[in-house]
Amino acid sequence: MDKEIILENLTGIFSEVLNDGSIVINEESSPADVVGWTSLTNMALITAIENKFKVRFKLKDMMSIQKVGDIVRVLTKYLNAD
Amino acid sequence: MQINSVQFLLFFAVVFFLYYICQKSAARQNIVLLVASYTFYAFADVRMLPLLAGITIAFFVLGLLIEKYEDKKAADYLLVLGLILGVGILLYYKYTNFFLQGFASLLRALGFGVYIRLFSIVMPLGISFFVFRLLSYLIEIHRGTIAASRNIVTFASFVAFFPCMVSGPIDRPNVFLPQLEKARTFSRALATDGMRQVLWGLFKKVAIADTLYKYLDFSGQGATIIVSAIILTFQIYADFSGYSDMAIGLGKILGIKVARNFRYPFFAMNIADFWRRWHISLTSWATDYIYTPLSFSVRKLGVFGSSLSIIITFLVIGLWHGASMSNVVYGFYHGLLFVPLLLSGSFSAVKEIRLSRIGLPVPGDFVKIVVTFLLVAFGMMIFNSESPQAFWGTLANIPINFFEVNFPNGIGTAVLLISALTVFEWIQRDKEYALEVSGIHSRVVRWALYSLILFLLFALGGTPTPYVYQVF
């Protein structure tokens, strides 16, 4: 799965979990500039991402996520391993 | 050797002199730091020095091994070994008798006639602080965020850094260790700032905390107890944040940035906001190493999982403060206060205080600040009680003769000190600490302020009391 498709799916997940249809994200987006992306909603986002892509993150993966680009990187790692 | 004693002042003067003689060599500066830290520790209890040195060496070796085995299973086992070692030492020295007593009570409740002989265990000074520093070191290496230290002197200086040894802050290796790897040259501006912060910390401890301590009276009835709870909350704050300011200031004089521990906690608008401002180094530690992994492992449970994780985290924070049921209840109480925030989604929302035209909080935010403070003060009563039963006894006395506020010597000085501290902190709330007045250009005004602080320090300073957090 390439980056664009992952980003497209992530945008849908962010919109749904954060209840904001107007959300626009890119690889540089971080909790500082996405309204509602907090340490609490982060856990809900991770769960939704895992369900959507049928992967199971490790704690180490989650700790390394600082921005959307990190989610893309972690997802790419798992999806390419399949 | 108390950090606010003349003995310490002389000790620090010698360390300062030797430290900056070696300012061209980080290695030599670290040797001075380590010798100073171990000397400081030996003054408290020389018998515990081998334990400190031993656990430091053990974690140094474990750090190197975890890094060596990186992603292999062996690294996981080594981390678990380190966690068992660190937590085990903490449990043994701090909690053996507490758990034995609890176990005996349980057996008695089940009808068994048991008698348990308690151990006579001397708790090493600052054990809760240096063990948490050691644990975060191993976890960060395992997570791959830092490299293992290759120099035992540098590492041991981080673990035992004397200004933070007794009452924190709990510094993180990823920020602290890189500072020790470079030589620290004397900076007049930083040292001046450090001395100012030490003065402010000393003032909060000696003039405010020790003075307020004399007014605490939970043996009375009615509103006297409520007033005492408010005084207690300020007393603990002045005591602990005073120590932190001194530790941070001493660090600055030595050219080392120590973690911030307080950010005007009494201007918090909810409990989550309070814990982001109170004992920051502990709460951020607990968030990173307890709450996050816990809530991650139960993420499928949604808000219920988050609530459970936060309550468990605060139970640990409560117990960290000491082996007593009061601390367990204290932790549980604060954990419970988070649940409505989790359910409403305002748990992580950081909101600025809205100001009216006269520069004070708008009524809505003012009410939130007052309510948060009262919830904190209630918690402090639990924290301060010898047992939950004693706390309930104190609570039951509040409705009796409620309107009789009885302080034999009056509370004028206490009210004045609390009001002055609150106003001064409000004015300076954007600064790192309240006496950060480097922005005042007039040297006369600055020195007039320092002189006033010094005068009050000597005028109000009376019977010294031990630091509240020293026993942890």
Interface residues (C-beta under 8 A of the other chain):
Chain A: T38 S39 L40 T41 M43 A44 I46 T47 L59 K60 M62 M63
Chain B: R143 G144 T145 T287 T292 P293 S295 F296 S297 R299 K300 G302 G305 S306 L342 G345 F347 S348 A349
